[in-house]
Amino acid sequence: MDKDFEIIVRELADHFKIKGEIVSCEPYGNGHINSTFVLVCIDETGKRRRYILQKINKSVFKSPEEVMENIVRVTAFLKSNPASLKTLSVIFNKDNLSYYKTSEGDYWRIYKFVESSICLDLPETEEDFYQSAFAFGRFQRDLNEFPADTLHETIPDFHNTPKRYETFLKAVREDRCGRAASVADEIKFFTDRADFYSVLLDSCKLGLLPLRVSHNDTKINNSMLHEDTRTALCVIDLDTIMPGFSVTDFGDAIRFGASTAAEDEKDLSKVNLDMNMFKIYAKGFLDGCGGQLLDSEIMLLPEGAKMMTIECGMRFLTDYLEGDTYFRTHYEGHNLDRCHTQMKLVSDMEANWDEMKATVKEHCKNK
């Protein structure tokens, strides 16, 4: 470790109830939100212990205390049921708080390292994708009795698509960078589908889509597999758990995992919805849910996939219109390329809509 960094880490770690002497601290993972490090400690018996040290990003999470309160409550609930999947273990500080706030106002936390695990950015096999789906489905099942409405909304209106649409229309009207005229076709794509954006919220009001604990970041690398068996082990990155819908968790995973190309692929002929991967994920997710979802909920899984994809595309285009101030870009027009891939995926979903609906309907029959 760099000497100055070593001093900082040791001072931070000294506030937490970790066991052993720190022997190393290195950056860990490839997350874009929080700063993450792995601590290696040796205790008095010579046992090697690993911990995850993270600095919570206050720009994204305006109330870190509420983020940690959600995490502590949910992980405690999961630990109370021995049949649940493994969950994160929060290390409390010496004042019995789940975080430490520095004099500069930064928030740090420590978790036990999830041992015997692997974390994949992309599935290496179809079974990997199934197991990731199973993990997030099991997350729904294990939290079925948790009172979702008692959780803090850590990012207000995170998946409120009608509100996202209002923000998009405002960006079009203001056209602060003079880009609207050049993306008239893209703007029309989203305005043409305006009637769709309230489908999930309306279904919730009608009792067809219950409020549940949602994870809201269901990329495969937020599910850990056992290193030996490659079976679902643990769901991680719980910062965005809040009241939400099962179908949006499903949908975001489909948007990312069932696409045949990268999110910023320029050649749109390479961008398609892989229906085989859709079917694999649907089976894994619903197997994990263990019959806890309503039939009406299951039938809305395709709507969840389309909603998350169209919402993400809309957000990319909004950011492009506003001057690329939110998403990190690496070249001129990067957000526009991202928008185009999401538009192509939405179009592909619409073309495969009957098959998507038939797939989930079959699972209703087999419950």
SVG drawing of the C-alpha trace seen along z (x, -y; Angstrom):
<svg xmlns="http://www.w3.org/2000/svg" viewBox="-58 -26 63 54">
<polyline fill="none" stroke="black" stroke-width="0.4" points="0.0,0.0 1.0,-3.6 2.1,-4.9 -0.4,-7.9 -3.2,-5.6 -2.2,-3.0 -2.5,-5.5 -5.9,-6.6 -7.1,-3.0 -5.8,-2.0 -7.5,-5.1 -10.8,-4.2 -10.6,-0.5 -9.8,-1.3 -13.3,-2.7 -14.9,0.7 -15.1,4.0 -12.9,6.0 -10.7,8.8 -7.0,8.9 -4.2,6.7 -4.5,5.2 -1.7,6.6 -3.0,5.3 -5.6,3.0 -6.2,3.0 -8.9,1.5 -11.5,4.1 -14.1,4.7 -15.1,2.5 -18.1,0.6 -18.7,-2.9 -20.5,-4.4 -18.8,-3.6 -15.0,-3.4 -14.3,0.2 -11.3,1.9 -10.5,5.3 -8.8,5.5 -6.8,8.5 -6.3,9.0 -4.5,11.7 -6.0,12.3 -4.3,13.5 -4.7,17.1 -3.1,16.6 -6.4,16.8 -6.7,14.8 -9.8,12.6 -11.0,10.5 -13.3,7.4 -14.8,5.1 -14.3,1.4 -16.4,-1.1 -16.8,-4.9 -20.5,-5.6 -21.0,-8.0 -22.9,-11.0 -23.5,-12.5 -25.7,-9.5 -27.0,-8.6 -28.0,-11.9 -28.9,-10.1 -26.3,-7.5 -27.8,-6.9 -31.0,-5.8 -29.2,-3.6 -27.5,-1.8 -30.7,-1.5 -32.3,0.2 -29.4,2.6 -29.2,3.5 -32.9,4.2 -33.0,6.3 -29.9,8.3 -31.1,8.9 -34.4,10.2 -32.6,12.5 -30.3,13.8 -33.3,14.6 -34.4,17.3 -31.8,20.1 -33.3,21.2 -32.5,17.9 -29.6,17.4 -26.4,16.1 -26.5,12.3 -24.1,9.5 -22.8,9.1 -22.4,5.5 -19.6,4.8 -20.7,2.2 -18.4,-0.5 -17.4,-0.9 -20.4,-3.2 -22.6,-0.4 -23.4,-2.3 -23.4,-0.6 -21.1,-3.3 -18.4,-5.8 -18.7,-9.5 -15.4,-11.3 -14.8,-14.9 -14.9,-15.7 -18.4,-14.3 -17.6,-11.1 -19.4,-7.9 -17.5,-4.6 -18.7,-1.1 -17.3,2.4 -18.7,5.8 -17.4,9.3 -16.0,10.6 -18.2,13.3 -15.8,16.2 -16.0,19.1 -17.6,16.9 -17.1,15.8 -18.5,12.7 -19.0,12.5 -19.5,9.4 -21.0,11.6 -22.3,15.2 -19.8,17.7 -22.6,20.3 -26.4,20.4 -26.3,22.0 -24.5,19.0 -27.3,16.8 -29.9,19.1 -28.2,19.1 -28.0,15.3 -31.8,15.2 -32.4,17.7 -30.5,15.6 -32.6,12.5 -35.8,14.5 -34.8,16.1 -34.1,12.6 -37.8,11.8 -39.0,15.1 -36.8,14.6 -38.1,11.1 -41.8,11.9 -42.9,11.2 -40.8,8.0 -42.9,4.8 -41.5,3.1 -43.4,-0.2 -41.3,-0.7 -38.0,-1.0 -36.6,-4.4 -36.7,-5.4 -33.0,-6.0 -33.3,-7.5 -36.7,-9.1 -38.7,-8.1 -35.9,-5.9 -38.2,-3.8 -41.1,-6.2 -41.2,-6.2 -43.9,-8.9 -41.7,-11.2 -38.7,-10.2 -40.8,-11.1 -41.7,-14.5 -37.9,-15.2 -37.3,-14.1 -40.0,-16.4 -38.5,-19.3 -35.1,-18.6 -36.6,-18.6 -38.4,-21.9 -35.4,-23.6 -32.9,-22.2 -30.1,-23.8 -27.4,-22.4 -29.3,-22.9 -29.4,-19.2 -33.1,-18.5 -33.5,-19.1 -30.8,-16.5 -32.6,-13.8 -36.2,-14.4 -36.6,-10.7 -35.4,-9.6 -37.7,-12.0 -40.6,-10.8 -39.8,-7.2 -40.3,-8.0 -43.3,-10.3 -45.0,-7.7 -45.0,-5.3 -46.1,-7.7 -49.3,-5.7 -47.2,-2.8 -45.2,-4.5 -47.9,-4.3 -48.7,-0.6 -46.8,0.7 -48.0,-2.1 -51.6,-1.6 -51.3,2.1 -50.1,1.5 -53.1,-0.7 -55.4,2.0 -53.7,4.6 -52.2,6.6 -48.7,5.7 -47.8,5.6 -45.2,3.4 -42.2,5.5 -38.6,5.1 -36.8,4.4 -33.0,4.6 -33.0,2.2 -29.5,3.1 -29.8,6.7 -26.7,7.0 -25.2,10.5 -22.2,9.1 -24.5,8.3 -25.2,11.9 -22.4,14.1 -22.0,17.8 -20.3,20.5 -16.8,20.9 -17.1,24.7 -20.7,25.5 -21.4,22.3 -24.8,22.2 -26.5,19.0 -24.8,17.9 -25.5,14.3 -27.0,11.1 -24.8,8.0 -24.8,4.3 -27.8,3.5 -27.6,-0.3 -30.7,-0.6 -33.0,1.7 -36.3,-0.1 -40.0,0.3 -40.6,1.3 -41.7,4.1 -40.4,7.6 -41.0,7.0 -38.5,4.1 -35.8,6.2 -36.5,8.9 -36.7,6.3 -33.4,4.6 -31.6,7.9 -33.2,8.7 -32.2,5.3 -28.6,6.0 -28.3,9.8 -30.5,10.8 -29.1,8.3 -26.8,9.7 -24.5,6.6 -22.9,4.1 -24.9,1.1 -23.0,-1.3 -22.7,0.9 -22.7,-1.3 -23.7,1.4 -27.4,1.9 -27.6,5.0 -25.8,6.7 -28.3,5.6 -31.2,8.0 -33.2,9.6 -31.9,13.1 -35.2,15.0 -33.3,18.1 -31.7,16.0 -35.0,14.4 -36.5,17.8 -33.6,19.0 -33.8,15.9 -37.6,16.2 -37.3,19.8 -34.4,19.1 -36.1,16.0 -39.5,17.7 -37.8,20.9 -36.1,18.7 -39.4,16.9 -40.8,20.3 -44.4,19.5 -44.6,16.3 -45.5,14.0 -49.1,13.5 -50.1,14.7 -50.9,11.1 -47.4,10.2 -45.8,12.9 -47.8,11.8 -46.3,8.3 -42.7,9.5 -42.5,8.6 -43.8,5.1 -41.1,4.9 -38.4,5.7 -39.8,3.2 -40.3,0.5 -36.7,0.8 -35.3,0.7 -37.3,-2.2 -36.7,-4.1 -33.0,-3.6 -33.0,-4.7 -35.0,-7.8 -32.5,-8.7 -29.6,-8.4 -31.3,-10.7 -32.3,-13.1 -28.6,-13.3 -27.5,-13.8 -30.0,-16.8 -28.8,-18.3 -25.1,-18.1 -24.0,-14.7 -23.8,-15.8 -25.1,-12.6 -23.7,-9.4 -20.0,-9.2 -19.2,-9.4 -16.0,-8.6 -16.6,-10.3 -19.0,-12.7 -22.3,-11.1 -21.7,-8.2 -25.1,-8.8 -26.8,-8.8 -25.2,-5.5 -26.5,-4.1 -29.9,-5.4 -30.0,-3.8 -29.2,-0.3 -32.1,-0.6 -34.4,-1.8 -33.4,1.2 -34.0,3.6 -37.4,2.1 -38.3,2.6 -37.1,6.1 -39.2,6.8 -42.2,5.4 -41.5,7.7 -41.2,10.7 -44.0,9.6 -46.4,12.5 -43.6,15.0 -42.5,13.2 -46.1,13.2 -46.6,16.8 -43.4,17.7 -44.5,16.2 -48.1,17.5 -46.7,21.0 -45.0,20.4 -48.4,19.4 -49.8,22.7 -47.0,24.6 -47.0,23.0"/>
</svg>
